[in-house]
Amino acid sequence: MISLRQHAISIVAIFLALAIGVVLGSQTLAADLLSGLRADKADLRQQVDTLTERNRQLDEQTAAADRFIAGSSGRILGGTLADRGVVVFTTPDADPADVEAVSRALAAAGAAVTGRIALTEAFADATEGDRMRTALTNVIPAGAQLRTGAVDQGSMAGDLLGLVLLLDPASGQTRSTPEELGLALETLRGGGFLAYGDTPVRPAQLAVVITGDAAAAGDGAGPNIARFAGALRGRGAGVVLAGRAGAADGQGPIAVVRADAALAAQVSTVDNVERELGRVTTVLALGEQLNGGAGRYGTGAKAASLTLAVVPG
């Protein structure tokens, strides 16, 4: 008969055997797991290296394309906007390098930049709406009327500045006196809505609105800039809204234009203005506007094509 002592020893032996088995098994499992993780790490490292090399090649190709387009821009753009005046508007987040590059492209096309006007954060900020609308209604040229279809600050500002700054598309003549133009600009600058240098701003036939990678600071900034461009187009022969990829997302100004069928039919948009192709496309799109067309260009959301298929004549 098995004594209690022998029974206890048997039980201890069983548990000891189980413990040893668990330890040995866990060591084997850990070794297998570690080996698998090492293999996964090596595989992931290979994928990262492959993607890094691919990204480097794409960057080099893009840079080479930029250099080619920059060197060819004179031949591509030469004469496309000969004797056309263009006023350049910029939003607070516009990159100065983009503004300078677009200005050079305009010069290569034979256009004359008649003025550069910076739209301030207050201009785009919806909380400044009442103050801005008051300023706008106080500087309407004698005998002129703003369109009553929209009373938001962006639309009103685009309508007024289009009236005093852009030539009548039908007659090619100004619709305000130099004094009325000066009063409108000075009033808006005094209110903190615009900024520009000492060189007088002259009327133009066309306008470019250059924005950045997202909407300017302030609630409703993207829609305000979009509606500004649309109302500006209603008074002139052509308007292009150009910016970076972020402006084509969410409530960015380019996204708002592209989401609105009426605006998209009037205002051409370019969402890759940081690239040489986008800068050339911005100028070509002005020529398209002169011919009554509008397009959505770039690589961002709702872009219809990378650039114009045919250079406008």
KEKE-3310 file (N, C-alpha, C; in steps of 0.2 Angstrom, whole numbers, plus 5000, padded with zeros to 4 digits):
npx = (5004:5003:5011:5006:5017:5024:5014:5013:5026:5025:5016:5023:5033:5027:5022:5034:5039:5030:5033:5046:5044:5036:5045:5055:5048:5044:5056:5059:5048:5050:5062:5059:5050:5058:5066:5057:5053:5065:5067:5055:5059:5070:5064:5055:5065:5071:5060:5058:5071:5069:5058:5063:5073:5066:5058:5069:5073:5061:5061:5072:5068:5057:5064:5072:5062:5057:5068:5069:5057:5058:5069:5063:5052:5051:5050:5038:5029:5031:5024:5011:5003:5004:5005:4995:4988:4990:4985:4991:4985:4988:4987:4987:4995:5002:5017:5031:5041:5033:5025:5035:5040:5028:5026:5038:5035:5024:5030:5038:5028:5025:5016:5011:5013:5003:5001:5004:4994:4992:4981:4975:4975:4964:4956:4951:4945:4931:4925:4927:4918:4907:4913:4922:4912:4906:4916:4918:4906:4907:4915:4911:4912:4905:4889:4890:4885:4886:4884:4870:4868:4876:4881:4891:4908:4919:4913:4908:4920:4927:4919:4919:4933:4935:4928:4934:4947:4949:4948:4934:4927:4920:4922:4936:4939:4942:4932:4932:4938:4955:4956:4945:4949:4961:4955:4947:4957:4965:4957:4953:4966:4969:4960:4966:4964:4970:4987:5000:5013:5023:5022:5011:4995:4989:4975:4970:4968:4967:4968:4977:4976:4985:4987:4992:4997:4986:4970:4970:4973:4959:4942:4932:4940:4944:4932:4929:4940:4939:4926:4929:4938:4929:4919:4928:4931:4919:4919:4929:4941:4947:4952:4963:4965:4978:4987:4995:4995:4987:4977:4968:4961:4948:4941:4949:4953:4954:4948:4935:4931:4931:4921:4910:4899:4896:4906:4917:4915:4919:4931:4948:4958:4973:4983:4996:5007:5019:5028:5037:5029:5016:5017:5019:5007:4998:4999:4996:4983:4977:4977:4968:4957:4955:4950:4938:4937:4938:4947:4953:4967:4982:4988:4980:4965:4950:4956:4956:4965:4983:4989:4986:4980:4982:4991:4984:4979)
npy = (4994:5011:5024:5040:5048:5044:5045:5060:5063:5058:5066:5078:5075:5074:5087:5093:5088:5093:5107:5107:5103:5114:5124:5120:5119:5133:5139:5134:5139:5152:5154:5150:5161:5172:5170:5171:5184:5191:5187:5194:5207:5208:5207:5218:5228:5227:5230:5243:5249:5246:5254:5267:5269:5269:5280:5290:5289:5294:5307:5312:5311:5320:5332:5333:5334:5346:5355:5354:5359:5372:5377:5376:5385:5397:5395:5387:5396:5408:5423:5419:5427:5440:5457:5457:5462:5458:5456:5451:5442:5437:5425:5424:5412:5409:5404:5413:5410:5403:5413:5422:5414:5411:5424:5426:5417:5423:5434:5428:5424:5436:5444:5458:5462:5470:5474:5468:5461:5458:5448:5449:5440:5445:5448:5436:5430:5425:5431:5444:5449:5458:5471:5472:5471:5484:5492:5490:5494:5507:5512:5510:5514:5529:5528:5515:5498:5485:5467:5458:5445:5438:5441:5438:5441:5438:5436:5449:5457:5452:5456:5470:5473:5467:5476:5488:5485:5476:5476:5480:5465:5466:5478:5482:5492:5503:5503:5512:5527:5533:5539:5533:5519:5520:5525:5514:5504:5510:5511:5498:5494:5502:5497:5485:5474:5472:5472:5480:5486:5502:5505:5510:5502:5495:5494:5478:5465:5452:5440:5432:5422:5417:5404:5394:5379:5376:5383:5400:5408:5408:5406:5399:5403:5397:5395:5408:5414:5406:5411:5424:5423:5418:5429:5439:5434:5435:5449:5450:5445:5434:5422:5413:5402:5397:5385:5375:5357:5354:5364:5359:5350:5346:5360:5369:5382:5379:5366:5370:5378:5368:5359:5366:5368:5379:5388:5381:5380:5393:5398:5393:5381:5377:5365:5362:5372:5373:5366:5367:5363:5366:5380:5384:5379:5387:5399:5396:5392:5404:5409:5400:5404:5416:5412:5408:5396:5384:5375:5361:5358:5348:5337:5335:5332:5329:5335:5337:5334:5334:5345:5357:5351:5356:5370:5386:5396)
npz = (5000:4996:5004:5012:5011:5000:4990:4990:4986:4973:4967:4968:4960:4947:4945:4945:4933:4924:4925:4921:4908:4903:4904:4895:4884:4882:4880:4868:4860:4862:4855:4842:4840:4841:4831:4820:4821:4819:4805:4800:4802:4795:4782:4782:4783:4770:4762:4766:4762:4748:4745:4749:4739:4728:4730:4730:4717:4710:4715:4709:4696:4696:4699:4688:4678:4682:4680:4666:4662:4667:4660:4647:4648:4642:4628:4629:4634:4628:4621:4624:4632:4627:4629:4638:4653:4670:4687:4702:4716:4733:4746:4764:4767:4755:4747:4746:4736:4726:4722:4716:4706:4698:4694:4686:4676:4670:4665:4655:4647:4641:4648:4657:4674:4683:4696:4713:4726:4742:4751:4767:4783:4790:4779:4775:4786:4793:4804:4803:4794:4795:4797:4786:4776:4778:4775:4761:4755:4757:4747:4734:4717:4710:4703:4700:4704:4716:4713:4718:4721:4731:4747:4756:4763:4755:4741:4740:4741:4730:4719:4720:4719:4707:4699:4700:4697:4686:4668:4658:4650:4638:4632:4635:4642:4657:4672:4682:4689:4691:4704:4711:4711:4718:4730:4734:4736:4746:4756:4760:4763:4774:4783:4786:4778:4765:4758:4750:4740:4737:4723:4711:4709:4694:4683:4676:4664:4667:4681:4694:4708:4721:4732:4747:4755:4762:4768:4772:4788:4800:4803:4790:4780:4768:4760:4758:4751:4739:4735:4733:4722:4712:4711:4707:4694:4688:4684:4676:4662:4665:4677:4688:4700:4710:4719:4732:4735:4747:4747:4739:4746:4759:4766:4759:4748:4734:4734:4737:4726:4716:4720:4718:4706:4698:4701:4697:4684:4680:4686:4683:4691:4699:4707:4710:4711:4717:4709:4694:4682:4687:4688:4675:4670:4676:4670:4657:4659:4661:4648:4642:4649:4643:4631:4635:4642:4656:4668:4678:4686:4689:4703:4713:4723:4713:4702:4684:4674:4672:4666:4653:4638:4626:4620:4623:4609)
capx = (5000:5006:5010:5005:5023:5025:5009:5015:5032:5023:5013:5028:5037:5023:5022:5041:5040:5026:5036:5052:5042:5034:5051:5059:5044:5044:5062:5059:5044:5053:5068:5055:5047:5063:5069:5052:5054:5071:5065:5051:5063:5074:5060:5053:5070:5072:5055:5060:5076:5067:5054:5067:5077:5061:5057:5074:5072:5055:5063:5077:5064:5053:5068:5074:5057:5057:5073:5068:5051:5060:5073:5059:5046:5051:5047:5032:5025:5032:5019:5004:4999:5007:5001:4990:4989:4988:4986:4992:4983:4991:4984:4993:4999:5006:5024:5034:5044:5028:5023:5040:5040:5023:5028:5043:5031:5020:5034:5040:5022:5024:5011:5013:5010:5001:5001:5003:4990:4991:4975:4977:4971:4958:4952:4948:4942:4923:4923:4928:4914:4903:4918:4924:4907:4905:4922:4917:4900:4908:4920:4908:4912:4899:4885:4891:4882:4888:4879:4867:4867:4879:4883:4897:4913:4923:4910:4908:4927:4929:4915:4921:4940:4935:4925:4939:4954:4949:4945:4928:4929:4917:4925:4943:4940:4942:4926:4933:4943:4961:4955:4941:4953:4965:4951:4945:4963:4968:4952:4954:4973:4969:4956:4970:4962:4975:4993:5003:5019:5022:5021:5004:4992:4985:4970:4972:4963:4967:4970:4979:4975:4990:4987:4997:4995:4979:4967:4973:4970:4953:4936:4929:4945:4945:4927:4930:4945:4935:4921:4932:4940:4923:4916:4933:4930:4913:4920:4935:4941:4950:4955:4966:4967:4983:4990:4998:4990:4983:4972:4963:4958:4944:4938:4954:4950:4953:4943:4928:4929:4930:4915:4904:4899:4896:4913:4922:4914:4921:4938:4952:4962:4980:4985:5003:5010:5026:5032:5037:5024:5011:5018:5018:5000:4994:4999:4992:4976:4975:4976:4962:4951:4953:4946:4931:4937:4940:4949:4955:4974:4987:4988:4976:4958:4946:4959:4954:4971:4990:4990:4982:4982:4984:4992:4979:4982)
capy = (5000:5017:5028:5047:5052:5042:5049:5067:5063:5056:5072:5083:5073:5075:5094:5095:5086:5098:5113:5107:5103:5121:5129:5118:5121:5140:5141:5132:5143:5159:5154:5151:5167:5177:5169:5173:5191:5193:5186:5199:5213:5209:5208:5225:5232:5226:5234:5250:5250:5247:5260:5273:5269:5271:5287:5294:5289:5298:5314:5314:5312:5326:5337:5333:5337:5353:5358:5354:5364:5379:5379:5377:5389:5403:5392:5385:5402:5414:5426:5417:5432:5446:5463:5456:5464:5453:5458:5445:5442:5432:5424:5424:5406:5408:5404:5419:5407:5402:5420:5424:5409:5413:5431:5425:5414:5428:5438:5424:5424:5442:5448:5463:5462:5477:5475:5463:5463:5453:5447:5448:5436:5448:5448:5429:5428:5426:5435:5451:5450:5464:5476:5472:5473:5491:5496:5489:5498:5514:5514:5509:5520:5533:5526:5508:5494:5478:5462:5457:5438:5435:5446:5436:5446:5436:5438:5457:5460:5450:5460:5477:5474:5466:5482:5494:5483:5473:5479:5477:5461:5467:5484:5482:5499:5503:5505:5517:5532:5531:5541:5528:5514:5522:5525:5507:5500:5513:5510:5491:5493:5505:5492:5479:5469:5471:5475:5481:5491:5509:5505:5510:5496:5498:5489:5473:5461:5445:5440:5426:5421:5412:5402:5390:5372:5375:5389:5405:5407:5411:5402:5400:5406:5393:5397:5416:5415:5403:5415:5430:5422:5418:5435:5442:5431:5438:5455:5451:5441:5427:5421:5407:5401:5392:5384:5368:5351:5355:5369:5355:5346:5348:5366:5373:5386:5375:5361:5373:5379:5362:5356:5370:5367:5386:5391:5377:5382:5400:5399:5388:5379:5373:5363:5360:5378:5373:5363:5371:5362:5370:5387:5385:5378:5393:5404:5393:5392:5411:5409:5396:5408:5421:5409:5406:5389:5383:5368:5359:5355:5346:5331:5334:5329:5332:5338:5333:5333:5337:5351:5358:5346:5360:5377:5390:5401)
capz = (5000:4995:5010:5011:5009:4993:4986:4990:4982:4966:4965:4967:4954:4941:4944:4943:4926:4920:4925:4917:4901:4901:4903:4889:4878:4881:4877:4861:4857:4862:4850:4836:4839:4840:4824:4815:4822:4815:4798:4798:4803:4789:4776:4782:4781:4763:4759:4767:4757:4741:4744:4749:4733:4723:4731:4728:4709:4708:4717:4704:4690:4696:4699:4681:4674:4684:4677:4659:4661:4668:4654:4641:4649:4637:4622:4630:4636:4624:4617:4625:4635:4625:4629:4643:4660:4675:4694:4706:4723:4737:4752:4769:4767:4749:4748:4741:4730:4721:4719:4712:4700:4694:4691:4681:4671:4667:4661:4650:4642:4638:4651:4662:4681:4685:4704:4718:4732:4747:4755:4774:4787:4791:4773:4774:4792:4793:4810:4801:4789:4795:4797:4779:4771:4779:4771:4754:4753:4757:4742:4728:4712:4708:4697:4700:4709:4717:4712:4725:4722:4737:4752:4760:4762:4749:4735:4739:4739:4723:4715:4720:4716:4700:4696:4700:4695:4680:4662:4655:4645:4632:4629:4636:4646:4664:4674:4688:4688:4695:4711:4714:4712:4724:4737:4736:4739:4752:4762:4762:4766:4780:4787:4787:4773:4760:4759:4744:4740:4735:4716:4710:4706:4688:4680:4672:4660:4670:4688:4697:4715:4723:4739:4749:4755:4765:4768:4776:4795:4801:4801:4783:4775:4761:4756:4757:4745:4733:4732:4730:4715:4708:4710:4703:4688:4685:4682:4671:4656:4667:4684:4689:4707:4710:4726:4733:4736:4753:4745:4735:4751:4764:4765:4755:4742:4727:4735:4737:4719:4712:4723:4716:4698:4695:4702:4693:4677:4678:4688:4682:4697:4698:4714:4711:4709:4719:4704:4688:4678:4689:4687:4668:4669:4679:4664:4651:4661:4659:4641:4642:4652:4638:4626:4637:4645:4662:4669:4685:4684:4695:4705:4719:4723:4708:4696:4678:4671:4675:4663:4647:4633:4620:4622:4620:4604)
cpx = (5004:5005:5008:5011:5025:5020:5011:5021:5030:5020:5018:5032:5033:5023:5029:5042:5036:5030:5042:5050:5040:5040:5054:5055:5044:5050:5062:5054:5047:5059:5064:5053:5052:5066:5064:5052:5060:5070:5061:5055:5067:5070:5057:5059:5072:5066:5056:5065:5074:5063:5058:5071:5072:5059:5062:5074:5067:5057:5067:5073:5060:5058:5071:5069:5056:5062:5072:5062:5054:5065:5069:5053:5046:5048:5040:5027:5025:5026:5012:5000:5002:5003:4995:4992:4987:4990:4986:4990:4986:4987:4989:4997:5003:5013:5027:5038:5040:5026:5028:5040:5034:5024:5033:5039:5027:5024:5036:5034:5021:5019:5015:5010:5009:5000:5001:5000:4990:4985:4977:4973:4964:4953:4948:4945:4935:4921:4924:4923:4910:4908:4920:4918:4905:4910:4920:4911:4902:4913:4917:4909:4905:4896:4886:4887:4885:4883:4877:4866:4870:4882:4888:4903:4918:4920:4910:4915:4929:4925:4917:4928:4940:4932:4930:4945:4954:4945:4939:4929:4926:4921:4933:4944:4939:4934:4926:4938:4949:4960:4950:4944:4957:4961:4949:4951:4965:4963:4953:4961:4972:4965:4960:4968:4966:4981:4996:5009:5018:5021:5014:5001:4988:4980:4973:4966:4962:4969:4972:4979:4980:4989:4992:4995:4989:4976:4970:4969:4963:4947:4933:4933:4944:4939:4927:4934:4942:4930:4923:4935:4934:4920:4921:4932:4924:4914:4926:4935:4944:4953:4957:4967:4972:4986:4993:4993:4985:4977:4966:4959:4953:4941:4944:4950:4949:4948:4936:4926:4927:4924:4909:4904:4899:4903:4918:4921:4917:4929:4942:4956:4968:4982:4992:5008:5017:5031:5032:5032:5017:5011:5016:5010:4996:4994:4995:4985:4973:4973:4969:4956:4950:4949:4939:4931:4939:4942:4952:4962:4978:4986:4983:4969:4954:4949:4958:4960:4977:4991:4986:4984:4984:4985:4988:4982:4980)
cpy = (5006:5022:5035:5050:5050:5045:5056:5067:5062:5063:5077:5082:5075:5083:5097:5094:5091:5104:5113:5107:5110:5125:5127:5120:5129:5142:5140:5137:5150:5159:5154:5158:5172:5176:5172:5181:5194:5192:5192:5206:5214:5210:5215:5229:5232:5230:5241:5253:5251:5253:5267:5274:5272:5278:5292:5294:5294:5305:5316:5315:5318:5332:5338:5336:5344:5357:5359:5359:5371:5381:5380:5382:5395:5401:5390:5391:5408:5417:5424:5422:5439:5452:5462:5459:5459:5456:5451:5446:5436:5431:5423:5418:5405:5408:5409:5416:5405:5408:5422:5420:5410:5420:5430:5422:5418:5432:5435:5424:5430:5446:5453:5463:5469:5479:5468:5465:5457:5453:5445:5442:5439:5448:5441:5427:5430:5431:5442:5453:5457:5471:5477:5474:5481:5495:5495:5493:5505:5517:5512:5515:5523:5530:5518:5504:5487:5473:5460:5449:5435:5441:5444:5441:5444:5438:5446:5460:5458:5455:5467:5478:5472:5472:5487:5492:5480:5476:5476:5472:5462:5473:5485:5489:5498:5505:5509:5522:5530:5533:5536:5521:5515:5522:5518:5503:5503:5511:5503:5490:5496:5501:5486:5473:5467:5474:5475:5486:5498:5510:5505:5504:5498:5492:5484:5469:5455:5446:5433:5427:5416:5410:5397:5383:5371:5382:5394:5405:5410:5406:5404:5403:5403:5395:5404:5417:5412:5408:5422:5429:5421:5424:5440:5440:5434:5445:5456:5445:5434:5427:5414:5407:5395:5391:5377:5363:5352:5359:5365:5350:5349:5355:5371:5377:5383:5370:5364:5375:5373:5358:5360:5371:5374:5389:5387:5378:5389:5400:5393:5387:5375:5371:5361:5366:5378:5369:5367:5369:5366:5377:5388:5384:5384:5398:5402:5393:5399:5412:5406:5400:5414:5419:5406:5399:5390:5376:5367:5355:5353:5339:5330:5332:5333:5336:5334:5331:5336:5344:5352:5354:5350:5367:5381:5395:5408)
cpz = (5000:5001:5007:5008:5002:4988:4985:4985:4975:4963:4963:4961:4947:4940:4942:4935:4922:4919:4921:4909:4899:4900:4897:4883:4877:4878:4870:4857:4857:4856:4843:4835:4837:4833:4819:4815:4818:4807:4796:4798:4796:4782:4776:4780:4773:4759:4760:4762:4750:4740:4744:4742:4728:4724:4729:4720:4707:4710:4711:4697:4690:4696:4692:4677:4676:4680:4669:4658:4662:4662:4648:4642:4644:4631:4623:4630:4631:4620:4619:4628:4633:4626:4634:4650:4665:4682:4698:4713:4726:4743:4757:4769:4760:4750:4743:4735:4725:4718:4714:4705:4695:4690:4685:4675:4667:4662:4655:4644:4639:4642:4656:4669:4683:4692:4707:4724:4736:4751:4762:4777:4789:4785:4773:4780:4792:4799:4808:4796:4789:4794:4789:4774:4772:4775:4764:4752:4753:4751:4735:4723:4711:4702:4696:4705:4709:4715:4718:4726:4728:4741:4757:4758:4756:4742:4734:4737:4732:4718:4714:4717:4709:4696:4695:4697:4688:4674:4661:4650:4638:4628:4630:4640:4653:4666:4681:4686:4693:4703:4714:4715:4718:4730:4739:4739:4745:4758:4764:4765:4773:4785:4789:4783:4768:4762:4752:4745:4738:4727:4715:4707:4700:4686:4676:4668:4664:4677:4690:4705:4717:4730:4740:4749:4759:4765:4773:4783:4796:4799:4794:4778:4768:4757:4754:4751:4739:4730:4730:4723:4710:4706:4706:4696:4684:4683:4677:4666:4659:4673:4685:4697:4708:4717:4726:4735:4741:4751:4741:4740:4756:4762:4762:4750:4736:4728:4734:4730:4715:4714:4721:4709:4695:4695:4697:4686:4675:4680:4687:4689:4695:4705:4715:4709:4712:4714:4698:4683:4680:4688:4679:4666:4671:4673:4658:4652:4660:4652:4639:4644:4647:4632:4628:4641:4652:4664:4676:4684:4690:4696:4711:4718:4717:4702:4690:4674:4674:4672:4657:4642:4627:4623:4619:4615:4606)
residu = (MET:ILE:SER:LEU:ARG:GLN:HIS:ALA:ILE:SER:ILE:VAL:ALA:ILE:PHE:LEU:ALA:LEU:ALA:ILE:GLY:VAL:VAL:LEU:GLY:SER:GLN:THR:LEU:ALA:ALA:ASP:LEU:LEU:SER:GLY:LEU:ARG:ALA:ASP:LYS:ALA:ASP:LEU:ARG:GLN:GLN:VAL:ASP:THR:LEU:THR:GLU:ARG:ASN:ARG:GLN:LEU:ASP:GLU:GLN:THR:ALA:ALA:ALA:ASP:ARG:PHE:ILE:ALA:GLY:SER:SER:GLY:ARG:ILE:LEU:GLY:GLY:THR:LEU:ALA:ASP:ARG:GLY:VAL:VAL:VAL:PHE:THR:THR:PRO:ASP:ALA:ASP:PRO:ALA:ASP:VAL:GLU:ALA:VAL:SER:ARG:ALA:LEU:ALA:ALA:ALA:GLY:ALA:ALA:VAL:THR:GLY:ARG:ILE:ALA:LEU:THR:GLU:ALA:PHE:ALA:ASP:ALA:THR:GLU:GLY:ASP:ARG:MET:ARG:THR:ALA:LEU:THR:ASN:VAL:ILE:PRO:ALA:GLY:ALA:GLN:LEU:ARG:THR:GLY:ALA:VAL:ASP:GLN:GLY:SER:MET:ALA:GLY:ASP:LEU:LEU:GLY:LEU:VAL:LEU:LEU:LEU:ASP:PRO:ALA:SER:GLY:GLN:THR:ARG:SER:THR:PRO:GLU:GLU:LEU:GLY:LEU:ALA:LEU:GLU:THR:LEU:ARG:GLY:GLY:GLY:PHE:LEU:ALA:TYR:GLY:ASP:THR:PRO:VAL:ARG:PRO:ALA:GLN:LEU:ALA:VAL:VAL:ILE:THR:GLY:ASP:ALA:ALA:ALA:ALA:GLY:ASP:GLY:ALA:GLY:PRO:ASN:ILE:ALA:ARG:PHE:ALA:GLY:ALA:LEU:ARG:GLY:ARG:GLY:ALA:GLY:VAL:VAL:LEU:ALA:GLY:ARG:ALA:GLY:ALA:ALA:ASP:GLY:GLN:GLY:PRO:ILE:ALA:VAL:VAL:ARG:ALA:ASP:ALA:ALA:LEU:ALA:ALA:GLN:VAL:SER:THR:VAL:ASP:ASN:VAL:GLU:ARG:GLU:LEU:GLY:ARG:VAL:THR:THR:VAL:LEU:ALA:LEU:GLY:GLU:GLN:LEU:ASN:GLY:GLY:ALA:GLY:ARG:TYR:GLY:THR:GLY:ALA:LYS:ALA:ALA:SER:LEU:THR:LEU:ALA:VAL:VAL:PRO:GLY)
# end
